[in-house]
Amino acid sequence: MSSLRYLLVGVIFTVAIAVVGYFTIITEGGPVKKEENL
């Protein structure tokens, strides 16, 4: 049970970091500049 819990937490943590990093790259790449033009 405990090992499965650690595995689940690890997966969620990894996905969260990946999403935050991906979102940061996307916002630096274009969407922010487009919003400033509006």
C-alpha positions in Angstrom: 0.0 0.0 0.0 2.7 2.5 1.0 4.8 1.8 -2.0 1.8 2.4 -4.3 1.1 5.7 -2.5 4.7 6.8 -3.0 4.5 5.9 -6.7 1.3 7.8 -7.2 2.7 10.9 -5.4 5.9 10.7 -7.5 3.9 10.5 -10.8 1.7 13.4 -9.8 4.7 15.5 -8.7 6.6 14.7 -11.9 3.6 15.6 -14.1 3.0 18.8 -12.1 6.6 20.0 -12.7 6.4 19.0 -16.4 3.1 21.0 -16.9 4.5 24.1 -15.1 7.8 24.0 -17.1 5.9 23.5 -20.4 3.5 26.3 -19.6 6.4 28.6 -18.7 8.1 27.9 -22.0 4.8 28.5 -23.9 4.1 31.8 -22.2 7.7 33.0 -22.9 7.4 31.9 -26.5 4.3 33.8 -27.7 1.0 34.1 -25.9 2.3 36.8 -23.5 3.5 38.9 -26.4 0.1 38.5 -28.1 -1.7 39.5 -25.0 0.5 42.7 -24.7 -0.5 43.6 -28.3 -4.1 43.5 -27.3 
